Amino acid sequence: ILARCRNHNLWILDQHACDEIFNFERLCKTTVLHEQKLISPLPLDLSSIEQHTIMENIDVFEQNGFRFSYDKRKPLRHRLALTALPHSGSGGKGQKAVQFGIEDVGALCSLLVADESSSSGYEGGGVGYGTGADGSGMHDNNAVRRYAGNMNLNSGFGSGTAGVGGSTRSSIVRLPKAIAMFASRACRSSIMIGTALSQKKMEEVVQKMHNVDEPWNCPHGRPTMRHVKGLLDCFFEDSCIASQHINGPSLAVMSQHFENE
């Protein structure tokens, strides 16, 4: 898509990447992960930092579908037990269901705590940080993982700050595995490369980017738009040519040769 902004700059937009980042942020902000209640509480072996993080941010864990029971009679690191885990169905259209487990408790802890002594630090990769829609795969080349860290820790996807278009970021800190799932689903449901778009649809894609918090790349790292050139110089040159044309003679003398009869 070629578009001109109000400052007379020409931009080229990737229709798939633009639609994908919009759908991705919408899923992050609106998707509610269902809870799957466990038959019996699942004991947790946590570090003191992780246990403190969970107690201080219990609302964040509940927003992500976790539920805990607390028994103060047990040893310090074993007082919390899982009573429910987040669960996401396939979502239809051949999408893969995502399973969450104990390792995701540690992953969410590492997003919420700045102390590197956490036993399952975010920078260490670990289970649930992969490229796949279910969090599997090699974590070393995971653009989604980098986006999750950026969004949750630096860009403030839980900070309530205003986005590029004046929108407010989601207050939910998301699991890396959930981020990977949302990215995969957003990609599959977005406009495909090579799909012919009407003028109205192209305008819709461009206008949606106004309310995207992180508009420059899709969650997998693909650029959404690039600046082509400023058009003011072109407009100035065109106006000079038009001015010369107007100020010059408007009629040209044409010679005609008539044959004598």
N, C-alpha and C positions, 0 to 999 in steps of 0.2 A: 504494500500500500504506500503510495506517495502522498504526502500531506504537507500543507503549508501552514505554519503557525501564525499567530497574530503579529509576531515580530518579523514576519517575512523571511523565515528560514525554512528551507526545504528539508524534510525528514523522510526516511524510508523505514517502514515498519514491517516486521515479520508477523503476518496475520495469525499464525499458529502460536508463536511465543507470546504475543500480546493477549490472546484469548486464554492461553494456559495460565499466565500469571494472575489474571483476573479471577478465573475459576478457582485457582489454588488458594488465593487469599480469602475468597468467599467460603470455601470449604473449611479453612482454618478457623474462621470466625463463627461459623454457624453450625458446624457438625457437632452433634451430641453423641459421644461414645456411650453405648449401652453398657450396663453393668451385668455381669454374670456372677450370680451369688454362688459361693462355694458350699459344698455339703458340710464341711467342717472347717474351722479357722486354720489357715496355713501359717505355721510359725515362721518368723523372720529372724535371721541372724544379721543384725545391723551394727555398724559402728556407732559410737556415741554421737558423732556428727550427723550421720544419716538419720538416726532416731530423732534428734533435736530438730533437724530440718523438716521432717514429716510432721512433727507436732506443731511447729511454727507455721507451716504452710498446708495444713490439713484441707483447707478449702480448695487449693490448687489440685491436690491429689483427687479430691472428690469430683472436681470438674472434669478430670481425666478418666473417671470411672472406677477409681480405687476406693475401697472401704476397709477400715481397720477396726479391730477390737484392741482394748488396752487393759492389761492385767498388771497392776502395780506390785503384786505379790511375787512376780517372777524376777529373775536377774535383770539388771539394767538393759542389756543389749537384746533381751528376748521378750520385752513387755508388749511389743506390737505384733499382731498377727493379721494376715489378710483375710477378710470375709467376703470380698467381691473383687473381681478383676474386670477391666474394660474389655469390651468385645465389639467387634465390627464385622458385620456380614459381608457378603461378596459385593453388595451394591448393584447386582445385576450386570448385564452386558458383558458377561465373561470375566468380570473382575474378581480378583482373588480375595478370599476372606483373610483377615489378619488376626493372629493370635497374640495376646499379650501375656506376660508372665512375671515372675519375681524379678528378673533382671531389669524390667522396665521401671521398677521402683527405684533401683539404684541409678538408672539413667536420668530419671526426673529429679532425683536428689542432686545429681551433679550439675544440672542446669540451674538449680536454685541456690546452690552454695558456692562461694568463691574460694573456699579453702581447698587447696590441692591435696590435702591428706585424705579426702573422701576416697574410699576403697574402690569406687567404680567411676573415677573421674571421666568427664566427658571427652577430654582430649585423648584419652587412651583408647578410644574406639569401643571395643567390647561388643557383647551380644546386643543386637537390636539397632546397630548403627549402619547397616548395610544399604546398598543401593536399591534393593528390591522393594516391591510394594509391601512385603511382609517384614522388611528390615533385615533381610538376609543379604549375603553377598560380601564382596571385599569392601572394607570401610576406607581404605587408603585413597580411593579415587571417587569418593562419594560427594558429588556436588550438593545433593540434598542435605547431607550431614552438615556441610559447611553453611548452607543456608539456614538450617535449623539453629546452629550455634549463633550465627549472625542475628537471626530474628529474635531469638529468646534472650540473648545476653547483651548484644550491642545495640541493635536497632530498636529494642524496646517493644517487642510485640506484646509485652505485658506491662508497658510503662504508661500507656494512656496518652502518648504524645501524638501530635497531629502529623498526618501523612502529607504527601506531596500535594494532593488535591484538597487538603483541609480536613480529611477524614480522621477518625480516631482509631488507633490500633486496637486490636482485640486485647482483652484483659486476661485471656487464657494462655498460660504457658503450655505449649504442646510437647508431647513426647517425640523424640527423633523418629521412632518407628511410625508414629501417626503422621509426621511430616512427610515421610517417604510414601506412605499410603495416599495422602492427599495429593502429592505431586504426581503419582502414577495415575490416579483417577482423573485429575485435572487434565493431564496430557491426553488421555484416551477420549475424553469428552469434548475436546476443543476442536476448533476449525482446523482441518488438515491443510498441509501445504499443497498448493496446486488447485485448491477448490476455488472456482469462480465465484466472486462476490458481487452483489449489486452495489450501487452507489450508497443506498441506504444502509446496507450491512457494513460497508467499510466505515461509514461515518459512526455507526454504533460501536465498532471495535475501537476506533480512535477515542471516542468520548468516554468509554469505559476506563481508559488508561488514566483519566483525570483523577479518579478516586482510588487508584492503586497506591499502596504505601511504598512498595519497592518496585518501581516500574522498569528498571533498566535491564533486568535479566529474568528469564523464566526460572523456576525453582531448580532446574537441572543445569543452569548456567548459560543457556543460549541467549544471546542478546535479543532484546525485543525491538529496539529501534536504534538508528544511527543518523547522525546529522550529515546531510549531503553538502549543502553550501548555503550561504546567505544570498538572498535574492535582491537586496537593495542596490547592489552595483549593477545588476542586470536591468533593474527598473530604471536606474539613472541613465544607463546607456541607451535604453529604448526611448526614454523621454528626450534625450539629446537628438537622437535620429529623427524623432517625430517633430521636434522643434525646427530642425534644419529643413525638413520637408515642408513645414507650414510657412516658414519665412522665405523660402525660395520661390521662384516663379511657378505659378500653378498651371500655366498653359505653355505648351511648346509649339513653336511654329513648324508646321509640316509642309514640305515642298511637294508639289504635285506636277507632273509633266503631262501635258495634254498633247495628243497627236493632232496635227493639222488634218483637217478633213480634205 
